[in-house]
Amino acid sequence: MNYLMVVGFVFKAAMDDLSLKWENIKSEIIGYDVIFKDVPEEWAQFEFILASIGLDLLAVYNLYSKEQAIEIHEQVLTLVGQMDEIGENSSTAVHDYYLVASDAVSNAESPLEYVASFLCHRLDLAEDIGPIALTGIMAGITQLAGKWRWIVQNFTVSA
């Protein structure tokens, strides 16, 4: 399986059954209707997908050689960048989420918590989101992430 196919698989896995996943995500976030009242639902969904992809890039560097991880990372950004109308901004967002997660690891902090906080910042959510709501946001991000280990276990990935 080549890098482009693998990246496509990860995107498809994140977006399959998105309406069902989205209902689960909303149910995880206590006070969702209040916290996200000023955010269009489509924007929130899309931002959760970008956050999960950026967070997932951490796994790539743990599961593949450095050269392979860099190539996969570049393929992810390229694929996201090719999206109609919002590609360049989305590619930058995925990379920013990755950098936030990477900084958290460097600081011996939770990358998921950092990514969830950054998602709140990007969506201009109120700064007084409590730990319970933030935990729900973190759970929501993880529902869309986490396919890389399965890929490593089931496929040989090459250029």
N, C-alpha and C positions, 0 to 999 in steps of 0.2 A: 504494500500500500504506500503510495507516495504522500509527501507532505500535504499537498493540496487536498487530496482525498481525505486525509485524516482531519485536517482543519474543517473541511466541509462537514464531516461526520459530527464533529464537536458542536458546530453551529446548529446542525439539524437536531441533535439530541437536546440542545438547550431550548429550541423553539417548538419541538413536537409537543402537541397537546398543551400549547401555551395557555389557552383559556382555562383549562382545568388546573394547570400549575398556578396560574395567576390567582384563581379563587383560593387555592391553598395558601399562597403567599399572603394574600390579604387577611386570611383568617389567623395567620401566625402573628400579625402585627396588631397588638391591642391598641385600639384607638385609631385604626387606619383611616376611617372616614374623617376624623378631626385633623390628624397629622397631614394627610395628603389632600385636604379639601381644595387647595389652590393649584394642584398639579393635575394636568390632564392625564387620564389613566394610560393612554397610549405612550406618553412620554415616560411615565413611571415604569411601565413594563419594559420599554426599550432600555432605560437606564439600568434596570436590574440585570438585563441580559449583558450589557456592556460591562457592568461590575463583575458579573460572574466569569466572563471571558478573561478580563484582566486578572482577577484573582487566580483563575485556573492556570495562567501562564507561570505562576510559581511552581506548580507541579511539573511542568515541562522541564525545568532546570534541574529538578530532582530525579526525574525518570530517564532522561536522555543524556547523551554526551553533550558537552558544551557546544560543539559545532552543530549538532542536530537541534539542540534547544534554540540556538540563535536562528537557525533556518526556519524552524516551526514558528517561532515568535514573529519573524519577518513575514511569513505566509499569513499568519493571523491578521497582522496589521494591514497587509496588502488586500486580503479578502474583505475586511471590514471597510477599508478605504474605497473599495469599488462599489459600495452601496450607493444607490441613486440619491442624489441631492444632499445627503448628510454623511457621506462616506468619510471625507477628510476629518470632519469634526469627531466622528465616531471612532476613527482610528486613533486620533489623539486621546480621546477619552479612555479607550481600552489601555493604551500605553500608560496614561496617567494612573489608572487604577492599578496596573502592574507595579508602577513605581511606588505608589503609596503602600501596597502590600509588601514590596521588597524592603522599603524603609522600616516597616513594622518589624520584619524579621531581623533586620540589622540592629534594631533597638531592643530585641528580645521581647517584643510585644505581639499581640494577636493581630495577624494580618487581616483576618475577617472583620474584626472590630474597626480597624483603620479604614478598610474598604467601605464598610457600612456607614461610617461617619462621613467619609468623602462623598458617598452617594447622597447623603442628606444635604451636604454642602452644595453639590451640583444641582440638586432639585430645589434649592433655596427653602428647605424646610426649617421650621422654627428651631432655634438653637437649644431650646429647653426640652428636647426629646429625652425622656427618661430611659433608664437602663432596660426596663422591660420592653419598651417599644423598640429600642436599638437591638435587643436580642431577637425580636421578631423579624426585624429587617435583616439581620445576619442569617437567620434561618431561611428567609426568602431567597437570599443570594445563593445559599448552598443548594437549594432545590433545582437551580438551573446549572450548577457546576458539577465537576467531578468525573468526567469521562476518561481522563488521560490514563489512569492506572489500568482501566479495563482495556484500553487500546493496547497498551504495552503488553498485557498478559495474553492478548488474543491475536495480535498482528505484528508483523515485521515491518517497520517503517523505514523507508529509504527515500533518497532524493529523487 
